[in-house]
Amino acid sequence: MPGMDEVLAARRAARASRSQSRANVVSIFILVVAFLTGILLTGATQNPAWLAIFVLGGIFFSQSPKIAKQWERAVVLRLGKYTGLRGPGLFWITPFVETISIYIDQRVITTSFAAEETLTSDTVPVNVDAVLFWMVHDSEKAALEVQDYTQAVSWAAQTGLRDIIGRTSLSELLRGRERIEAELQALIDQRSNPWGVTVQSVEMRDIVIPTSLQDAMSREAQASREKSARIILGQAEVEIAHLFFEAAKSYENNPTALHLRAMNILYEGLKEKGALMVVESMGLGGMMGAAALRPTLTQASPKVAAPAAV
């Protein structure tokens, strides 16, 4: 089975072959004109040498016109030496002396990368998927300073992500995505700038943690919420007790207000529930409370006898 280096070399060779063998309409036109001219001269002179001469000449001169798209720059080598960038549009090179080594794409490129089973600083294995948005700002450096700038950017992004995960705890990784993305962008940009590449942004798509750890984190979050609820309930009880204490001080020297408040509580209870148990502790009088309860209980349940006076 071929190794990674062999696979990358095969990809580079295929890409270089495609770059050099790009067909364009101008080259085809030159070939067609040369072929037709050779046929006409051969027919006029009855000498097939003209056809061979014009066909060979057409093949030679058809290698000269090249076309680069609007977002591309062509790297031209003359006998292996870099001479400059050409394009966009139509340009001409010296056939078989000058060659196009590669066409540099200057658009924004997206590269997905991942860090699988990478340990955080608190030894938790995580799988992180991210997307890198980058572009070539210097085509000359991208062609001369690195062998395969696309693959180099991909490897730089992956190793940078692993480095950052290794020095970040799980909680920081889950809560501080924006900070980690900015730090990862700066790290990749620092590594790729010498290659003529600039990083525009990094976005983390997904962070996957083990299922057992997810269950533990869920239980921890549930316990934390229950703790917060109990704390809030306790604080509410403290506030209620304080308010009752203030109300008791108000009623302490005002028995009339206390009786009025008790009658109001009795009335509200009868109106809402239809029945109320009255504890004789405020001097309201048992007979009066029973008399107030009797009609309500009789309407609510005729079979139930009215309570006796206390």
C-alpha positions as CSV (number, residue, x, y, z in Angstrom):
1,M,0.0,0.0,0.0
2,P,1.5,3.4,-1.0
3,G,2.6,5.7,1.8
4,M,1.3,9.3,2.3
5,D,4.4,10.8,0.7
6,E,3.8,8.8,-2.5
7,V,0.1,9.8,-2.6
8,L,1.0,13.5,-2.2
9,A,3.7,13.2,-4.9
10,A,1.2,11.6,-7.3
11,R,-1.3,14.4,-6.6
12,R,1.3,17.0,-7.3
13,A,2.4,15.4,-10.5
14,A,-1.2,15.1,-11.7
15,R,-1.8,18.8,-10.9
16,A,1.4,19.9,-12.7
17,S,0.4,17.8,-15.7
18,R,-3.1,19.4,-15.8
19,S,-1.5,22.9,-15.5
20,Q,0.9,22.3,-18.5
21,S,-1.7,20.6,-20.8
22,R,-4.5,23.1,-20.6
23,A,-6.2,23.5,-23.9
24,N,-7.6,26.8,-25.0
25,V,-9.4,28.1,-28.0
26,V,-6.4,30.0,-29.4
27,S,-4.3,26.9,-29.5
28,I,-7.0,24.9,-31.2
29,F,-7.5,27.7,-33.8
30,I,-3.7,27.7,-34.6
31,L,-3.8,23.9,-35.1
32,V,-6.9,24.0,-37.3
33,V,-5.4,26.8,-39.5
34,A,-2.1,25.0,-39.8
35,F,-3.8,21.8,-40.7
36,L,-6.0,23.3,-43.3
37,T,-3.2,25.3,-44.8
38,G,-1.1,22.2,-45.1
39,I,-3.9,20.4,-46.9
40,L,-4.4,23.2,-49.4
41,L,-0.7,23.5,-50.2
42,T,-0.5,19.7,-50.5
43,G,-3.4,19.7,-52.9
44,A,-2.0,22.5,-54.9
45,T,1.6,21.2,-55.2
46,Q,0.9,17.5,-54.9
47,N,3.7,17.5,-52.3
48,P,2.7,15.9,-48.9
49,A,5.7,17.5,-47.2
50,W,3.7,20.7,-46.9
51,L,1.1,19.0,-44.7
52,A,3.8,17.6,-42.4
53,I,5.5,20.9,-42.1
54,F,2.4,22.9,-41.3
55,V,1.1,20.2,-38.8
56,L,4.5,20.3,-37.0
57,G,4.5,24.1,-37.1
58,G,0.9,24.2,-35.8
59,I,1.8,21.9,-32.9
60,F,4.8,24.0,-32.1
61,F,3.1,27.4,-32.1
62,S,-0.1,26.1,-30.4
63,Q,2.0,25.6,-27.3
64,S,2.6,29.4,-27.1
65,P,-0.8,30.9,-26.2
66,K,-2.0,30.4,-22.7
67,I,-5.1,31.6,-20.9
68,A,-5.4,32.3,-17.1
69,K,-8.8,32.9,-15.6
70,Q,-9.6,36.1,-13.8
71,W,-8.8,34.7,-10.3
72,E,-5.6,32.8,-11.4
73,R,-1.9,33.7,-11.8
74,A,0.3,31.5,-13.9
75,V,3.9,30.8,-12.7
76,V,6.3,30.8,-15.7
77,L,9.6,29.0,-15.7
78,R,12.2,29.4,-18.4
79,L,14.4,26.4,-18.6
80,G,13.6,25.7,-14.9
81,K,14.2,29.3,-13.7
82,Y,11.4,31.5,-12.4
83,T,10.7,34.4,-14.7
84,G,7.4,35.9,-13.3
85,L,3.7,35.6,-13.1
86,R,1.3,35.9,-16.0
87,G,-2.4,36.5,-16.3
88,P,-5.2,36.9,-16.1
89,G,-6.3,36.6,-19.7
90,L,-4.4,35.6,-22.8
91,F,-0.6,35.6,-22.7
92,W,2.2,34.0,-24.8
93,I,5.2,31.9,-23.8
94,T,8.1,30.5,-25.8
95,P,7.2,26.9,-26.7
96,F,9.3,24.1,-25.1
97,V,11.5,26.7,-23.5
98,E,9.1,28.3,-21.1
99,T,6.6,26.2,-19.1
100,I,3.7,26.9,-16.7
101,S,4.5,25.1,-13.5
102,I,1.2,25.9,-11.7
103,Y,-1.8,28.2,-11.8
104,I,-2.3,29.9,-8.4
105,D,-5.9,30.3,-7.3
106,Q,-6.3,33.7,-5.5
107,R,-9.9,33.2,-4.4
108,V,-10.9,32.5,-0.8
109,I,-10.5,28.7,-0.3
110,T,-12.2,26.6,2.4
111,T,-10.3,23.7,4.0
112,S,-11.9,21.4,6.5
113,F,-9.6,19.8,9.1
114,A,-10.0,17.8,12.3
115,A,-8.3,16.7,15.4
116,E,-9.3,13.1,16.4
117,E,-8.9,11.6,19.8
118,T,-6.8,14.6,21.0
119,L,-6.3,15.0,24.8
120,T,-7.1,18.2,26.4
121,S,-5.0,19.6,29.3
122,D,-7.2,17.7,31.8
123,T,-6.7,14.5,29.8
124,V,-10.1,14.3,28.2
125,P,-10.2,12.8,24.6
126,V,-12.1,15.0,22.2
127,N,-12.8,15.1,18.4
128,V,-12.9,18.6,17.0
129,D,-14.0,19.5,13.4
130,A,-13.2,23.0,12.0
131,V,-13.2,24.9,8.8
132,L,-10.4,27.2,7.6
133,F,-11.0,30.2,5.3
134,W,-7.8,31.4,3.6
135,M,-6.4,32.8,0.4
136,V,-3.1,33.4,-1.4
137,H,-2.0,37.0,-1.2
138,D,1.4,36.5,-2.8
139,S,1.5,34.0,-5.7
140,E,5.2,34.2,-6.0
141,K,5.9,33.0,-2.5
142,A,3.2,30.3,-2.8
143,A,5.0,28.9,-5.8
144,L,8.6,29.2,-4.6
145,E,8.6,29.0,-0.8
146,V,6.6,25.8,-0.3
147,Q,6.3,22.6,-2.3
148,D,2.5,22.3,-2.1
149,Y,0.9,25.3,-0.4
150,T,-2.6,23.7,-0.3
151,Q,-1.4,20.7,1.6
152,A,0.9,22.7,3.8
153,V,-1.9,25.0,4.9
154,S,-4.0,21.9,5.7
155,W,-1.2,20.3,7.8
156,A,-0.5,23.6,9.6
157,A,-4.2,24.0,10.5
158,Q,-4.4,20.4,11.9
159,T,-1.2,20.6,14.0
160,G,-2.2,24.0,15.2
161,L,-5.6,22.7,16.4
162,R,-3.9,19.8,18.2
163,D,-1.5,22.2,19.9
164,I,-4.3,24.4,21.2
165,I,-6.4,21.5,22.4
166,G,-3.5,20.1,24.2
167,R,-3.1,23.2,26.4
168,T,-6.8,23.9,26.9
169,S,-9.1,22.3,29.4
170,L,-12.4,20.8,28.4
171,S,-14.5,23.5,30.1
172,E,-12.5,26.3,28.3
173,L,-12.9,24.4,25.0
174,L,-16.7,24.2,25.3
175,R,-17.2,27.7,26.6
176,G,-14.5,29.8,24.9
177,R,-14.9,28.9,21.2
178,E,-14.4,32.5,20.0
179,R,-11.2,32.9,21.9
180,I,-9.8,29.5,20.7
181,E,-10.8,30.3,17.1
182,A,-9.0,33.7,17.3
183,E,-5.9,32.0,18.8
184,L,-5.9,29.2,16.2
185,Q,-6.3,31.8,13.4
186,A,-3.3,33.8,14.6
187,L,-1.2,30.6,15.0
188,I,-2.0,29.3,11.4
189,D,-1.5,32.8,10.0
190,Q,1.9,33.0,11.6
191,R,2.9,29.7,10.1
192,S,1.5,30.3,6.6
193,N,2.5,34.0,6.0
194,P,6.0,33.0,4.8
195,W,4.2,31.0,2.1
196,G,2.2,34.0,0.8
197,V,-1.0,32.7,2.4
198,T,-3.2,34.7,4.8
199,V,-5.9,33.2,7.0
200,Q,-9.2,35.1,7.1
201,S,-11.1,33.1,9.7
202,V,-11.4,29.8,11.5
203,E,-14.7,28.3,12.6
204,M,-15.1,25.2,14.8
205,R,-18.0,23.2,13.6
206,D,-18.3,20.5,16.3
207,I,-16.7,19.3,19.5
208,V,-17.4,15.6,20.3
209,I,-16.7,14.2,23.7
210,P,-17.1,10.6,24.9
211,T,-20.6,9.4,25.7
212,S,-19.8,8.4,29.3
213,L,-18.4,11.9,29.9
214,Q,-21.5,13.4,28.4
215,D,-23.7,11.5,30.9
216,A,-21.5,12.6,33.8
217,M,-21.6,16.3,32.6
218,S,-25.4,16.0,32.3
219,R,-25.7,14.8,35.9
220,E,-23.3,17.5,37.1
221,A,-25.4,20.1,35.3
222,Q,-28.6,18.7,36.8
223,A,-27.1,18.8,40.3
224,S,-25.9,22.3,39.8
225,R,-29.3,23.4,38.7
226,E,-30.9,21.7,41.8
227,K,-28.4,23.4,44.0
228,S,-29.2,26.8,42.6
229,A,-32.9,26.1,43.0
230,R,-32.5,25.2,46.7
231,I,-30.4,28.3,47.3
232,I,-33.0,30.5,45.7
233,L,-35.7,28.8,47.7
234,G,-33.8,29.4,50.9
235,Q,-33.2,33.0,50.1
236,A,-37.0,33.4,49.5
237,E,-37.7,31.8,52.8
238,V,-35.4,34.2,54.6
239,E,-37.0,37.2,52.9
240,I,-40.5,35.9,53.7
241,A,-39.5,35.4,57.4
242,H,-38.2,38.9,57.5
243,L,-41.4,40.3,56.1
244,F,-43.5,38.3,58.6
245,F,-41.3,39.7,61.4
246,E,-41.9,43.2,60.2
247,A,-45.7,42.5,59.9
248,A,-45.8,41.1,63.5
249,K,-44.2,44.2,64.8
250,S,-46.9,46.3,63.1
251,Y,-49.7,44.1,64.6
252,E,-48.2,43.9,68.1
253,N,-49.7,47.0,69.5
254,N,-52.8,47.2,67.2
255,P,-55.2,44.3,68.0
256,T,-57.9,45.8,65.9
257,A,-55.8,45.6,62.8
258,L,-54.9,42.0,63.7
259,H,-58.6,41.1,63.9
260,L,-59.4,42.8,60.6
261,R,-56.5,40.9,59.0
262,A,-57.7,37.6,60.4
263,M,-61.2,38.2,59.2
264,N,-59.9,39.0,55.7
265,I,-57.9,35.8,55.7
266,L,-61.0,33.9,56.7
267,Y,-63.1,35.5,54.0
268,E,-60.5,34.9,51.3
269,G,-60.2,31.2,52.3
270,L,-64.0,30.7,52.2
271,K,-64.2,32.4,48.8
272,E,-61.4,30.4,47.2
273,K,-61.8,26.9,48.7
274,G,-65.3,26.8,50.1
275,A,-64.1,25.5,53.4
276,L,-61.6,26.5,56.0
277,M,-60.3,25.1,59.3
278,V,-60.1,27.9,61.9
279,V,-57.7,27.5,64.8
280,E,-58.8,29.4,67.9
281,S,-55.7,31.4,68.6
282,M,-56.6,34.9,67.7
283,G,-59.8,35.4,69.8
284,L,-62.2,35.4,66.9
285,G,-64.7,33.2,68.7
286,G,-65.4,29.6,67.8
287,M,-69.1,30.1,67.4
288,M,-68.7,32.9,64.9
289,G,-66.2,30.9,62.8
290,A,-68.4,27.8,62.8
291,A,-71.4,29.9,61.8
292,A,-69.4,31.3,58.9
293,L,-68.4,27.9,57.8
294,R,-71.8,26.1,58.1
295,P,-73.5,27.5,55.0
296,T,-70.5,26.9,52.8
297,L,-70.1,23.3,53.9
298,T,-73.8,22.7,53.5
299,Q,-73.8,23.8,49.9
300,A,-70.6,22.0,49.1
301,S,-71.6,18.6,50.5
302,P,-75.2,18.1,52.0
303,K,-74.3,14.7,53.4
304,V,-71.5,16.2,55.6
305,A,-72.7,17.5,59.0
306,A,-71.7,21.1,60.0
307,P,-68.8,21.3,62.4
308,A,-69.6,21.8,66.0
309,A,-68.6,24.9,67.8
310,V,-65.4,24.8,69.6
